[in-house]
């Protein structure tokens, strides 16, 4: 600033400060405080700019020492006098710093003090020019802080950052960039890519730089770059830098090391592929549903189960429900809502309809995923197409029903055949044997005592043989069609059979008939069923149980007749596939079911066996 010097040259050292021409010149300047000091530092003149900047009117400041404009600490340190001394010695001094206004507020001033001398060189005073630079200083401070923040940001960023000019010369590179490539600032700044990197890599960088400048927009690309740590994969974002006129003046770059992320993505891809293949092999699909956002994600196998393609079908809860058979739709929605409301896992089966009209049975196992506060975030589930299983089960049930029906028919046929055979034996064989017995007895009496002893002996032997055959035939007929069962009821028939069983096997049996009054009320079919069940049960005891004692009880209530057969034999595990009497047990069950009743078997190793059969009246 040469304003004060020009004033001195224009008006001379001895110019009168009150001179109109001088006052016109000085007072016309409002951006500067321009005033004169005497040799001691007292204010000798004051312009409008000084009044605006420092807040004093001329009458308030003229004659006062200019040190009043300095902060107290600088006044105490003698800073104002030092300024005058330097100006007197060197002719001029420039010293920016904080100054104080009349109201005590501070401002940043750019100050120039010039010594004024007379013709003989003697010191005549000082010219002082002050400019308020507070706004400029604050702006510069903001720029400095912004630059510091930017530098701190770039230096502490995990990404490598750099800036090139239009010629490709590096003007900035942060610490991460330097460390990543094992370089020092002087090896990068002021240099171009061919000076720093191998030829192929430098050419690759240059090609992408040209693309950014031509397109005038950001470019994102992955690059495999050799670094101090070996080859790493980087995600590089390059962008053009524009000047105020919109011209490209440089290229900025941000590079992030994504090697670990790429490895993780690859591992995740491999796991997803393995999961997808496993689901395909197992026929299991999976899905997850976020009720808050409505997002429903399906695995590949889900599309196969539903018979749709990923390109044609967009999974959503509504689209899923639309595929559920109408009769099952309400229950499916209720199951999902209840799982979310109660926060519990669920298992649900439903029927879905594919686009081709075919129907599939799907079993779903679902569970709730929660956040740290225990709130339900989403439903996750695994789905299995169980159509073939259901078809197989239906076929198995049908086969079992057919087998059961066949067994019942065989039991009925067996009983009918027993009655037929018993009738045939009674009506034909029994009557013939009886007639033969009578004839033999008559023939033996007709021979008299004079008959040869040998002939009489043969007739007597034949007669005894016929009688024994008749007795055997009666036993067989009684076994096939117990006469006591129809004449006296189930209790009497069982009593007779128990005596015969004890006689044949030697097994001790304790029989209790607690249903004497109800025996005759039981219809023939249920009575025959219980009698045959008792026969089969005692046969199993004799063959397999190794029992010493058997308890047989017959009792009744208002609706059922109940038969209980209990032994103290070796017993068996009911679930064992090799348990004895399996076929007989099936026959007993079928007899009871055919009569409208049931059979329950209880047994354990070395603890005997108990059979309970119930049939209705």
Secondary structure, DSSP 8 states (H G I E B T S, - for coil): --HHHHHHHHH-TT--TT-HHHHHHHHT--SSEEEEE-TTSBB----HHHHHHH---HHHHTTSBGGGGB-HHHHHTTHHHHHHHHHHHHSEEE--EEEE-TTS-EEEEEEEEEEEE-TTS-EEEEEEEEEE-HHHHHHHHHHHHHHHHHHHHHHH-SSEEEEEETTS-EEEE-HHHHHHHT--HHHHTT--HHHHS-HHHHHHHHHHHHHHHHHTS-EEEEEEEEETTEEEEEEEEEEEEE-TTS-EEEEEEEEEE-HHHHHHHHHHHHHHHHHHHHHHHHTEEEEEEETTTTEEEE-HHHHHHHT--TTT----HHHHHHHB-HHHHHHHHHHHHHHHHHT--EEEEEEEE-TTS-EEEEEEEEEEEE-TT--EEEEEEEEEE-HHHHHHHHHHHHHHHHHHHHHHHHHHHHHHHHHHHHHHIIIIIIHHHHHHHHHHHHHHHHH-TTS-HHHHHHHHHHHHHHHHHHHHHHHHHHHHS-HHHHHT-HHHHHHHHHHHHHHHH--EEEEEE--TTTGGGS-HHHHHHHHHHHHHHHHHIIIII--SEEEEEEEE-SSEEEEEEEE-S----TT-TT-TTHHHHHHHHHHHHHTT-EEEEEE-TTS-EEEEEEEE-
